Amino acid sequence: MEIHRLEKKIDALIAYCRDLENQNSFLESEQTKLKKEKVSLVEKNRAAKTRIELMIQQLKSLGDN
């Protein structure tokens, strides 16, 4: 009887470990996706900043004329 109870606990632990591995894999995948998205957003932000700075310079030069 005791062995049967231990086997059930071990099976439950194995299932729990598999669930944790699956969750970990999913989270690693999400982290990779979010890192790529962050890089893309930083690049877009830099490009927008550059365009805005250029527009400001153009407006300043129009005002100087």
PQR file of N, CA, C, O and H, with PARSE charges and radii, in Angstrom:
ATOM      1  N   MET A   1       0.822  -1.189   0.000 -0.4000 1.5000
ATOM      2  CA  MET A   1       0.000   0.000   0.000 -0.0000 2.0000
ATOM      3  C   MET A   1       0.871   1.259   0.000  0.5500 1.7000
ATOM      4  O   MET A   1       0.598   2.204  -0.741 -0.5500 1.4000
ATOM      5  N   GLU A   2       1.889   1.271   0.809 -0.4000 1.5000
ATOM      6  CA  GLU A   2       2.789   2.422   0.901 -0.0000 2.0000
ATOM      7  C   GLU A   2       3.503   2.674  -0.428  0.5500 1.7000
ATOM      8  O   GLU A   2       3.660   3.822  -0.845 -0.5500 1.4000
ATOM      9  H   GLU A   2       2.110   0.503   1.410  0.4000 1.0000
ATOM     10  N   ILE A   3       3.928   1.610  -1.083 -0.4000 1.5000
ATOM     11  CA  ILE A   3       4.627   1.741  -2.364 -0.0000 2.0000
ATOM     12  C   ILE A   3       3.685   2.333  -3.412  0.5500 1.7000
ATOM     13  O   ILE A   3       4.090   3.174  -4.214 -0.5500 1.4000
ATOM     14  H   ILE A   3       3.801   0.678  -0.745  0.4000 1.0000
ATOM     15  N   HIS A   4       2.446   1.894  -3.401 -0.4000 1.5000
ATOM     16  CA  HIS A   4       1.469   2.417  -4.357 -0.0000 2.0000
ATOM     17  C   HIS A   4       1.266   3.926  -4.159  0.5500 1.7000
ATOM     18  O   HIS A   4       1.168   4.677  -5.130 -0.5500 1.4000
ATOM     19  H   HIS A   4       2.117   1.210  -2.749  0.4000 1.0000
ATOM     20  N   ARG A   5       1.206   4.353  -2.922 -0.4000 1.5000
ATOM     21  CA  ARG A   5       1.045   5.775  -2.614 -0.0000 2.0000
ATOM     22  C   ARG A   5       2.273   6.577  -3.063  0.5500 1.7000
ATOM     23  O   ARG A   5       2.138   7.676  -3.601 -0.5500 1.4000
ATOM     24  H   ARG A   5       1.286   3.743  -2.133  0.4000 1.0000
ATOM     25  N   LEU A   6       3.451   6.028  -2.843 -0.4000 1.5000
ATOM     26  CA  LEU A   6       4.683   6.682  -3.285 -0.0000 2.0000
ATOM     27  C   LEU A   6       4.755   6.773  -4.815  0.5500 1.7000
ATOM     28  O   LEU A   6       5.194   7.783  -5.364 -0.5500 1.4000
ATOM     29  H   LEU A   6       3.560   5.136  -2.406  0.4000 1.0000
ATOM     30  N   GLU A   7       4.323   5.719  -5.484 -0.4000 1.5000
ATOM     31  CA  GLU A   7       4.309   5.732  -6.953 -0.0000 2.0000
ATOM     32  C   GLU A   7       3.401   6.841  -7.474  0.5500 1.7000
ATOM     33  O   GLU A   7       3.745   7.529  -8.435 -0.5500 1.4000
ATOM     34  H   GLU A   7       3.966   4.899  -5.038  0.4000 1.0000
ATOM     35  N   LYS A   8       2.248   7.014  -6.843 -0.4000 1.5000
ATOM     36  CA  LYS A   8       1.324   8.078  -7.252 -0.0000 2.0000
ATOM     37  C   LYS A   8       1.964   9.454  -7.043  0.5500 1.7000
ATOM     38  O   LYS A   8       1.836  10.340  -7.888 -0.5500 1.4000
ATOM     39  H   LYS A   8       1.968   6.455  -6.062  0.4000 1.0000
ATOM     40  N   LYS A   9       2.642   9.620  -5.926 -0.4000 1.5000
ATOM     41  CA  LYS A   9       3.293  10.902  -5.653 -0.0000 2.0000
ATOM     42  C   LYS A   9       4.408  11.165  -6.668  0.5500 1.7000
ATOM     43  O   LYS A   9       4.566  12.288  -7.147 -0.5500 1.4000
ATOM     44  H   LYS A   9       2.745   8.900  -5.240  0.4000 1.0000
ATOM     45  N   ILE A  10       5.165  10.139  -6.985 -0.4000 1.5000
ATOM     46  CA  ILE A  10       6.241  10.276  -7.966 -0.0000 2.0000
ATOM     47  C   ILE A  10       5.666  10.619  -9.335  0.5500 1.7000
ATOM     48  O   ILE A  10       6.194  11.482 -10.035 -0.5500 1.4000
ATOM     49  H   ILE A  10       5.036   9.227  -6.596  0.4000 1.0000
ATOM     50  N   ASP A  11       4.584   9.942  -9.716 -0.4000 1.5000
ATOM     51  CA  ASP A  11       3.933  10.234 -10.999 -0.0000 2.0000
ATOM     52  C   ASP A  11       3.438  11.679 -11.036  0.5500 1.7000
ATOM     53  O   ASP A  11       3.557  12.356 -12.057 -0.5500 1.4000
ATOM     54  H   ASP A  11       4.155   9.240  -9.147  0.4000 1.0000
ATOM     55  N   ALA A  12       2.880  12.146  -9.915 -0.4000 1.5000
ATOM     56  CA  ALA A  12       2.400  13.527  -9.843 -0.0000 2.0000
ATOM     57  C   ALA A  12       3.570  14.500  -9.964  0.5500 1.7000
ATOM     58  O   ALA A  12       3.453  15.528 -10.631 -0.5500 1.4000
ATOM     59  H   ALA A  12       2.783  11.596  -9.086  0.4000 1.0000
ATOM     60  N   LEU A  13       4.683  14.187  -9.331 -0.4000 1.5000
ATOM     61  CA  LEU A  13       5.867  15.044  -9.426 -0.0000 2.0000
ATOM     62  C   LEU A  13       6.422  15.080 -10.845  0.5500 1.7000
ATOM     63  O   LEU A  13       6.836  16.133 -11.329 -0.5500 1.4000
ATOM     64  H   LEU A  13       4.777  13.352  -8.789  0.4000 1.0000
ATOM     65  N   ILE A  14       6.430  13.945 -11.497 -0.4000 1.5000
ATOM     66  CA  ILE A  14       6.904  13.873 -12.882 -0.0000 2.0000
ATOM     67  C   ILE A  14       6.009  14.729 -13.780  0.5500 1.7000
ATOM     68  O   ILE A  14       6.502  15.477 -14.626 -0.5500 1.4000
ATOM     69  H   ILE A  14       6.094  13.089 -11.104  0.4000 1.0000
ATOM     70  N   ALA A  15       4.701  14.616 -13.592 -0.4000 1.5000
ATOM     71  CA  ALA A  15       3.763  15.417 -14.382 -0.0000 2.0000
ATOM     72  C   ALA A  15       3.972  16.904 -14.105  0.5500 1.7000
ATOM     73  O   ALA A  15       3.933  17.724 -15.022 -0.5500 1.4000
ATOM     74  H   ALA A  15       4.301  14.008 -12.906  0.4000 1.0000
ATOM     75  N   TYR A  16       4.190  17.241 -12.849 -0.4000 1.5000
ATOM     76  CA  TYR A  16       4.423  18.634 -12.471 -0.0000 2.0000
ATOM     77  C   TYR A  16       5.702  19.165 -13.119  0.5500 1.7000
ATOM     78  O   TYR A  16       5.734  20.296 -13.604 -0.5500 1.4000
ATOM     79  H   TYR A  16       4.222  16.575 -12.104  0.4000 1.0000
ATOM     80  N   CYS A  17       6.740  18.358 -13.127 -0.4000 1.5000
ATOM     81  CA  CYS A  17       8.006  18.749 -13.764 -0.0000 2.0000
ATOM     82  C   CYS A  17       7.822  18.964 -15.261  0.5500 1.7000
ATOM     83  O   CYS A  17       8.381  19.903 -15.827 -0.5500 1.4000
ATOM     84  H   CYS A  17       6.715  17.439 -12.733  0.4000 1.0000
ATOM     85  N   ARG A  18       7.049  18.109 -15.899 -0.4000 1.5000
ATOM     86  CA  ARG A  18       6.779  18.269 -17.335 -0.0000 2.0000
ATOM     87  C   ARG A  18       6.026  19.567 -17.593  0.5500 1.7000
ATOM     88  O   ARG A  18       6.323  20.292 -18.542 -0.5500 1.4000
ATOM     89  H   ARG A  18       6.594  17.346 -15.439  0.4000 1.0000
ATOM     90  N   ASP A  19       5.052  19.851 -16.739 -0.4000 1.5000
ATOM     91  CA  ASP A  19       4.317  21.112 -16.878 -0.0000 2.0000
ATOM     92  C   ASP A  19       5.259  22.303 -16.731  0.5500 1.7000
ATOM     93  O   ASP A  19       5.179  23.260 -17.502 -0.5500 1.4000
ATOM     94  H   ASP A  19       4.811  19.262 -15.968  0.4000 1.0000
ATOM     95  N   LEU A  20       6.139  22.246 -15.754 -0.4000 1.5000
ATOM     96  CA  LEU A  20       7.100  23.333 -15.553 -0.0000 2.0000
ATOM     97  C   LEU A  20       8.031  23.484 -16.748  0.5500 1.7000
ATOM     98  O   LEU A  20       8.350  24.603 -17.150 -0.5500 1.4000
ATOM     99  H   LEU A  20       6.204  21.469 -15.128  0.4000 1.0000
ATOM    100  N   GLU A  21       8.464  22.376 -17.312 -0.4000 1.5000
ATOM    101  CA  GLU A  21       9.319  22.431 -18.501 -0.0000 2.0000
ATOM    102  C   GLU A  21       8.582  23.072 -19.667  0.5500 1.7000
ATOM    103  O   GLU A  21       9.157  23.875 -20.402 -0.5500 1.4000
ATOM    104  H   GLU A  21       8.205  21.467 -16.986  0.4000 1.0000
ATOM    105  N   ASN A  22       7.311  22.721 -19.841 -0.4000 1.5000
ATOM    106  CA  ASN A  22       6.506  23.310 -20.915 -0.0000 2.0000
ATOM    107  C   ASN A  22       6.319  24.810 -20.694  0.5500 1.7000
ATOM    108  O   ASN A  22       6.446  25.603 -21.627 -0.5500 1.4000
ATOM    109  H   ASN A  22       6.844  22.069 -19.244  0.4000 1.0000
ATOM    110  N   GLN A  23       6.022  25.185 -19.471 -0.4000 1.5000
ATOM    111  CA  GLN A  23       5.860  26.599 -19.153 -0.0000 2.0000
ATOM    112  C   GLN A  23       7.163  27.359 -19.388  0.5500 1.7000
ATOM    113  O   GLN A  23       7.159  28.459 -19.940 -0.5500 1.4000
ATOM    114  H   GLN A  23       5.919  24.540 -18.713  0.4000 1.0000
ATOM    115  N   ASN A  24       8.254  26.772 -18.971 -0.4000 1.5000
ATOM    116  CA  ASN A  24       9.559  27.400 -19.152 -0.0000 2.0000
ATOM    117  C   ASN A  24       9.874  27.592 -20.633  0.5500 1.7000
ATOM    118  O   ASN A  24      10.368  28.642 -21.044 -0.5500 1.4000
ATOM    119  H   ASN A  24       8.257  25.879 -18.522  0.4000 1.0000
ATOM    120  N   SER A  25       9.587  26.582 -21.411 -0.4000 1.5000
ATOM    121  CA  SER A  25       9.822  26.668 -22.847 -0.0000 2.0000
ATOM    122  C   SER A  25       8.978  27.781 -23.460  0.5500 1.7000
ATOM    123  O   SER A  25       9.472  28.564 -24.272 -0.5500 1.4000
ATOM    124  H   SER A  25       9.185  25.729 -21.077  0.4000 1.0000
ATOM    125  N   PHE A  26       7.715  27.851 -23.074 -0.4000 1.5000
ATOM    126  CA  PHE A  26       6.829  28.900 -23.570 -0.0000 2.0000
ATOM    127  C   PHE A  26       7.356  30.275 -23.175  0.5500 1.7000
ATOM    128  O   PHE A  26       7.404  31.184 -24.003 -0.5500 1.4000
ATOM    129  H   PHE A  26       7.314  27.215 -22.414  0.4000 1.0000
ATOM    130  N   LEU A  27       7.750  30.430 -21.920 -0.4000 1.5000
ATOM    131  CA  LEU A  27       8.240  31.718 -21.434 -0.0000 2.0000
ATOM    132  C   LEU A  27       9.536  32.132 -22.130  0.5500 1.7000
ATOM    133  O   LEU A  27       9.733  33.311 -22.422 -0.5500 1.4000
ATOM    134  H   LEU A  27       7.711  29.691 -21.247  0.4000 1.0000
ATOM    135  N   GLU A  28      10.410  31.180 -22.393 -0.4000 1.5000
ATOM    136  CA  GLU A  28      11.641  31.487 -23.125 -0.0000 2.0000
ATOM    137  C   GLU A  28      11.316  31.965 -24.534  0.5500 1.7000
ATOM    138  O   GLU A  28      11.931  32.904 -25.040 -0.5500 1.4000
ATOM    139  H   GLU A  28      10.250  30.222 -22.156  0.4000 1.0000
ATOM    140  N   SER A  29      10.345  31.312 -25.161 -0.4000 1.5000
ATOM    141  CA  SER A  29       9.920  31.708 -26.501 -0.0000 2.0000
ATOM    142  C   SER A  29       9.334  33.121 -26.493  0.5500 1.7000
ATOM    143  O   SER A  29       9.645  33.933 -27.364 -0.5500 1.4000
ATOM    144  H   SER A  29       9.845  30.549 -24.750  0.4000 1.0000
ATOM    145  N   GLU A  30       8.489  33.406 -25.510 -0.4000 1.5000
ATOM    146  CA  GLU A  30       7.900  34.735 -25.378 -0.0000 2.0000
ATOM    147  C   GLU A  30       8.975  35.790 -25.129  0.5500 1.7000
ATOM    148  O   GLU A  30       8.912  36.890 -25.678 -0.5500 1.4000
ATOM    149  H   GLU A  30       8.236  32.746 -24.803  0.4000 1.0000
ATOM    150  N   GLN A  31       9.954  35.451 -24.304 -0.4000 1.5000
ATOM    151  CA  GLN A  31      11.036  36.385 -24.005 -0.0000 2.0000
ATOM    152  C   GLN A  31      11.816  36.716 -25.273  0.5500 1.7000
ATOM    153  O   GLN A  31      12.148  37.876 -25.515 -0.5500 1.4000
ATOM    154  H   GLN A  31      10.005  34.557 -23.858  0.4000 1.0000
ATOM    155  N   THR A  32      12.104  35.716 -26.069 -0.4000 1.5000
ATOM    156  CA  THR A  32      12.820  35.929 -27.333 -0.0000 2.0000
ATOM    157  C   THR A  32      12.008  36.832 -28.248  0.5500 1.7000
ATOM    158  O   THR A  32      12.543  37.758 -28.858 -0.5500 1.4000
ATOM    159  H   THR A  32      11.834  34.774 -25.873  0.4000 1.0000
ATOM    160  N   LYS A  33      10.710  36.555 -28.340 -0.4000 1.5000
ATOM    161  CA  LYS A  33       9.822  37.365 -29.176 -0.0000 2.0000
ATOM    162  C   LYS A  33       9.797  38.816 -28.694  0.5500 1.7000
ATOM    163  O   LYS A  33       9.865  39.744 -29.501 -0.5500 1.4000
ATOM    164  H   LYS A  33      10.275  35.803 -27.845  0.4000 1.0000
ATOM    165  N   LEU A  34       9.699  39.006 -27.392 -0.4000 1.5000
ATOM    166  CA  LEU A  34       9.648  40.360 -26.835 -0.0000 2.0000
ATOM    167  C   LEU A  34      10.967  41.109 -27.022  0.5500 1.7000
ATOM    168  O   LEU A  34      10.968  42.320 -27.247 -0.5500 1.4000
ATOM    169  H   LEU A  34       9.643  38.252 -26.737  0.4000 1.0000
ATOM    170  N   LYS A  35      12.081  40.399 -26.930 -0.4000 1.5000
ATOM    171  CA  LYS A  35      13.381  41.040 -27.175 -0.0000 2.0000
ATOM    172  C   LYS A  35      13.474  41.532 -28.616  0.5500 1.7000
ATOM    173  O   LYS A  35      13.964  42.633 -28.866 -0.5500 1.4000
ATOM    174  H   LYS A  35      12.080  39.416 -26.747  0.4000 1.0000
ATOM    175  N   LYS A  36      13.005  40.719 -29.568 -0.4000 1.5000
ATOM    176  CA  LYS A  36      13.019  41.122 -30.976 -0.0000 2.0000
ATOM    177  C   LYS A  36      12.107  42.325 -31.189  0.5500 1.7000
ATOM    178  O   LYS A  36      12.448  43.255 -31.921 -0.5500 1.4000
ATOM    179  H   LYS A  36      12.607  39.825 -29.365  0.4000 1.0000
ATOM    180  N   GLU A  37      10.949  42.295 -30.544 -0.4000 1.5000
ATOM    181  CA  GLU A  37      10.007  43.407 -30.667 -0.0000 2.0000
ATOM    182  C   GLU A  37      10.617  44.690 -30.086  0.5500 1.7000
ATOM    183  O   GLU A  37      10.440  45.774 -30.641 -0.5500 1.4000
ATOM    184  H   GLU A  37      10.672  41.540 -29.950  0.4000 1.0000
ATOM    185  N   LYS A  38      11.326  44.559 -28.980 -0.4000 1.5000
ATOM    186  CA  LYS A  38      11.971  45.724 -28.358 -0.0000 2.0000
ATOM    187  C   LYS A  38      13.006  46.323 -29.301  0.5500 1.7000
ATOM    188  O   LYS A  38      13.061  47.541 -29.470 -0.5500 1.4000
ATOM    189  H   LYS A  38      11.470  43.678 -28.529  0.4000 1.0000
ATOM    190  N   VAL A  39      13.818  45.484 -29.909 -0.4000 1.5000
ATOM    191  CA  VAL A  39      14.830  45.966 -30.855 -0.0000 2.0000
ATOM    192  C   VAL A  39      14.156  46.721 -31.997  0.5500 1.7000
ATOM    193  O   VAL A  39      14.615  47.790 -32.400 -0.5500 1.4000
ATOM    194  H   VAL A  39      13.773  44.495 -29.772  0.4000 1.0000
ATOM    195  N   SER A  40      13.078  46.165 -32.510 -0.4000 1.5000
ATOM    196  CA  SER A  40      12.349  46.808 -33.600 -0.0000 2.0000
ATOM    197  C   SER A  40      11.789  48.160 -33.166  0.5500 1.7000
ATOM    198  O   SER A  40      11.880  49.139 -33.906 -0.5500 1.4000
ATOM    199  H   SER A  40      12.705  45.297 -32.182  0.4000 1.0000
ATOM    200  N   LEU A  41      11.219  48.214 -31.982 -0.4000 1.5000
ATOM    201  CA  LEU A  41      10.652  49.467 -31.490 -0.0000 2.0000
ATOM    202  C   LEU A  41      11.721  50.519 -31.233  0.5500 1.7000
ATOM    203  O   LEU A  41      11.498  51.702 -31.488 -0.5500 1.4000
ATOM    204  H   LEU A  41      11.146  47.418 -31.380  0.4000 1.0000
ATOM    205  N   VAL A  42      12.871  50.103 -30.735 -0.4000 1.5000
ATOM    206  CA  VAL A  42      13.979  51.045 -30.519 -0.0000 2.0000
ATOM    207  C   VAL A  42      14.438  51.617 -31.856  0.5500 1.7000
ATOM    208  O   VAL A  42      14.703  52.814 -31.965 -0.5500 1.4000
ATOM    209  H   VAL A  42      13.052  49.141 -30.528  0.4000 1.0000
ATOM    210  N   GLU A  43      14.530  50.767 -32.864 -0.4000 1.5000
ATOM    211  CA  GLU A  43      14.942  51.226 -34.194 -0.0000 2.0000
ATOM    212  C   GLU A  43      13.920  52.207 -34.767  0.5500 1.7000
ATOM    213  O   GLU A  43      14.293  53.238 -35.325 -0.5500 1.4000
ATOM    214  H   GLU A  43      14.314  49.795 -32.776  0.4000 1.0000
ATOM    215  N   LYS A  44      12.627  51.885 -34.629 -0.4000 1.5000
ATOM    216  CA  LYS A  44      11.578  52.791 -35.119 -0.0000 2.0000
ATOM    217  C   LYS A  44      11.621  54.118 -34.369  0.5500 1.7000
ATOM    218  O   LYS A  44      11.424  55.180 -34.959 -0.5500 1.4000
ATOM    219  H   LYS A  44      12.324  51.047 -34.176  0.4000 1.0000
ATOM    220  N   ASN A  45      11.877  54.051 -33.068 -0.4000 1.5000
ATOM    221  CA  ASN A  45      11.952  55.261 -32.254 -0.0000 2.0000
ATOM    222  C   ASN A  45      13.112  56.144 -32.714  0.5500 1.7000
ATOM    223  O   ASN A  45      12.961  57.359 -32.836 -0.5500 1.4000
ATOM    224  H   ASN A  45      12.036  53.188 -32.588  0.4000 1.0000
ATOM    225  N   ARG A  46      14.253  55.538 -32.965 -0.4000 1.5000
ATOM    226  CA  ARG A  46      15.417  56.298 -33.448 -0.0000 2.0000
ATOM    227  C   ARG A  46      15.130  56.950 -34.801  0.5500 1.7000
ATOM    228  O   ARG A  46      15.480  58.106 -35.038 -0.5500 1.4000
ATOM    229  H   ARG A  46      14.376  54.550 -32.866  0.4000 1.0000
ATOM    230  N   ALA A  47      14.486  56.185 -35.678 -0.4000 1.5000
ATOM    231  CA  ALA A  47      14.162  56.731 -37.006 -0.0000 2.0000
ATOM    232  C   ALA A  47      13.191  57.901 -36.875  0.5500 1.7000
ATOM    233  O   ALA A  47      13.352  58.915 -37.555 -0.5500 1.4000
ATOM    234  H   ALA A  47      14.201  55.246 -35.485  0.4000 1.0000
ATOM    235  N   ALA A  48      12.199  57.774 -36.021 -0.4000 1.5000
ATOM    236  CA  ALA A  48      11.238  58.861 -35.817 -0.0000 2.0000
ATOM    237  C   ALA A  48      11.925  60.082 -35.226  0.5500 1.7000
ATOM    238  O   ALA A  48      11.642  61.211 -35.627 -0.5500 1.4000
ATOM    239  H   ALA A  48      12.068  56.951 -35.469  0.4000 1.0000
ATOM    240  N   LYS A  49      12.815  59.864 -34.285 -0.4000 1.5000
ATOM    241  CA  LYS A  49      13.558  60.976 -33.668 -0.0000 2.0000
ATOM    242  C   LYS A  49      14.387  61.707 -34.713  0.5500 1.7000
ATOM    243  O   LYS A  49      14.430  62.938 -34.734 -0.5500 1.4000
ATOM    244  H   LYS A  49      13.045  58.947 -33.959  0.4000 1.0000
ATOM    245  N   THR A  50      15.038  60.953 -35.569 -0.4000 1.5000
ATOM    246  CA  THR A  50      15.856  61.547 -36.627 -0.0000 2.0000
ATOM    247  C   THR A  50      14.983  62.385 -37.566  0.5500 1.7000
ATOM    248  O   THR A  50      15.351  63.500 -37.936 -0.5500 1.4000
ATOM    249  H   THR A  50      15.003  59.954 -35.552  0.4000 1.0000
ATOM    250  N   ARG A  51      13.823  61.838 -37.948 -0.4000 1.5000
ATOM    251  CA  ARG A  51      12.919  62.579 -38.841 -0.0000 2.0000
ATOM    252  C   ARG A  51      12.414  63.862 -38.177  0.5500 1.7000
ATOM    253  O   ARG A  51      12.337  64.908 -38.821 -0.5500 1.4000
ATOM    254  H   ARG A  51      13.524  60.932 -37.647  0.4000 1.0000
ATOM    255  N   ILE A  52      12.078  63.781 -36.911 -0.4000 1.5000
ATOM    256  CA  ILE A  52      11.587  64.954 -36.183 -0.0000 2.0000
ATOM    257  C   ILE A  52      12.674  66.015 -36.078  0.5500 1.7000
ATOM    258  O   ILE A  52      12.413  67.201 -36.275 -0.5500 1.4000
ATOM    259  H   ILE A  52      12.141  62.931 -36.388  0.4000 1.0000
ATOM    260  N   GLU A  53      13.894  65.585 -35.766 -0.4000 1.5000
ATOM    261  CA  GLU A  53      15.007  66.538 -35.679 -0.0000 2.0000
ATOM    262  C   GLU A  53      15.244  67.225 -37.024  0.5500 1.7000
ATOM    263  O   GLU A  53      15.526  68.423 -37.077 -0.5500 1.4000
ATOM    264  H   GLU A  53      14.106  64.621 -35.605  0.4000 1.0000
ATOM    265  N   LEU A  54      15.129  66.465 -38.097 -0.4000 1.5000
ATOM    266  CA  LEU A  54      15.284  67.037 -39.437 -0.0000 2.0000
ATOM    267  C   LEU A  54      14.189  68.059 -39.715  0.5500 1.7000
ATOM    268  O   LEU A  54      14.462  69.134 -40.249 -0.5500 1.4000
ATOM    269  H   LEU A  54      14.901  65.492 -38.054  0.4000 1.0000
ATOM    270  N   MET A  55      12.951  67.728 -39.355 -0.4000 1.5000
ATOM    271  CA  MET A  55      11.842  68.668 -39.562 -0.0000 2.0000
ATOM    272  C   MET A  55      12.054  69.946 -38.748  0.5500 1.7000
ATOM    273  O   MET A  55      11.783  71.044 -39.234 -0.5500 1.4000
ATOM    274  H   MET A  55      12.729  66.854 -38.921  0.4000 1.0000
ATOM    275  N   ILE A  56      12.531  69.806 -37.529 -0.4000 1.5000
ATOM    276  CA  ILE A  56      12.800  70.979 -36.689 -0.0000 2.0000
ATOM    277  C   ILE A  56      13.848  71.860 -37.336  0.5500 1.7000
ATOM    278  O   ILE A  56      13.704  73.082 -37.373 -0.5500 1.4000
ATOM    279  H   ILE A  56      12.752  68.914 -37.135  0.4000 1.0000
ATOM    280  N   GLN A  57      14.898  71.246 -37.845 -0.4000 1.5000
ATOM    281  CA  GLN A  57      15.950  72.015 -38.525 -0.0000 2.0000
ATOM    282  C   GLN A  57      15.392  72.730 -39.759  0.5500 1.7000
ATOM    283  O   GLN A  57      15.734  73.882 -40.024 -0.5500 1.4000
ATOM    284  H   GLN A  57      15.015  70.253 -37.815  0.4000 1.0000
ATOM    285  N   GLN A  58      14.533  72.038 -40.508 -0.4000 1.5000
ATOM    286  CA  GLN A  58      13.938  72.652 -41.701 -0.0000 2.0000
ATOM    287  C   GLN A  58      13.045  73.823 -41.312  0.5500 1.7000
ATOM    288  O   GLN A  58      13.046  74.853 -41.986 -0.5500 1.4000
ATOM    289  H   GLN A  58      14.255  71.102 -40.293  0.4000 1.0000
ATOM    290  N   LEU A  59      12.291  73.677 -40.240 -0.4000 1.5000
ATOM    291  CA  LEU A  59      11.428  74.759 -39.778 -0.0000 2.0000
ATOM    292  C   LEU A  59      12.256  75.947 -39.300  0.5500 1.7000
ATOM    293  O   LEU A  59      11.913  77.102 -39.553 -0.5500 1.4000
ATOM    294  H   LEU A  59      12.291  72.840 -39.692  0.4000 1.0000
ATOM    295  N   LYS A  60      13.343  75.646 -38.611 -0.4000 1.5000
ATOM    296  CA  LYS A  60      14.235  76.725 -38.161 -0.0000 2.0000
ATOM    297  C   LYS A  60      14.819  77.466 -39.341  0.5500 1.7000
ATOM    298  O   LYS A  60      14.908  78.694 -39.321 -0.5500 1.4000
ATOM    299  H   LYS A  60      13.622  74.708 -38.406  0.4000 1.0000
ATOM    300  N   SER A  61      15.220  76.737 -40.373 -0.4000 1.5000
ATOM    301  CA  SER A  61      15.814  77.391 -41.540 -0.0000 2.0000
ATOM    302  C   SER A  61      14.771  78.207 -42.296  0.5500 1.7000
ATOM    303  O   SER A  61      15.119  79.221 -42.900 -0.5500 1.4000
ATOM    304  H   SER A  61      15.148  75.740 -40.389  0.4000 1.0000
ATOM    305  N   LEU A  62      13.506  77.799 -42.282 -0.4000 1.5000
ATOM    306  CA  LEU A  62      12.446  78.595 -42.900 -0.0000 2.0000
ATOM    307  C   LEU A  62      12.229  79.891 -42.119  0.5500 1.7000
ATOM    308  O   LEU A  62      11.963  80.945 -42.696 -0.5500 1.4000
ATOM    309  H   LEU A  62      13.223  76.975 -41.791  0.4000 1.0000
ATOM    310  N   GLY A  63      12.346  79.790 -40.814 -0.4000 1.5000
ATOM    311  CA  GLY A  63      12.172  80.974 -39.968 -0.0000 2.0000
ATOM    312  C   GLY A  63      13.303  81.954 -40.111  0.5500 1.7000
ATOM    313  O   GLY A  63      13.113  83.158 -39.937 -0.5500 1.4000
ATOM    314  H   GLY A  63      12.563  78.934 -40.345  0.4000 1.0000
ATOM    315  N   ASP A  64      14.479  81.454 -40.425 -0.4000 1.5000
ATOM    316  CA  ASP A  64      15.644  82.330 -40.593 -0.0000 2.0000
ATOM    317  C   ASP A  64      15.570  83.114 -41.896  0.5500 1.7000
ATOM    318  O   ASP A  64      16.183  84.174 -42.018 -0.5500 1.4000
ATOM    319  H   ASP A  64      14.633  80.476 -40.566  0.4000 1.0000
ATOM    320  N   ASN A  65      14.833  82.605 -42.858 -0.4000 1.5000
ATOM    321  CA  ASN A  65      14.748  83.262 -44.169 -0.0000 2.0000
ATOM    322  C   ASN A  65      13.827  84.395 -44.120  0.5500 1.7000
ATOM    323  O   ASN A  65      13.625  85.071 -45.129 -0.5500 1.4000
ATOM    324  H   ASN A  65      14.335  81.744 -42.758  0.4000 1.0000
TER
END
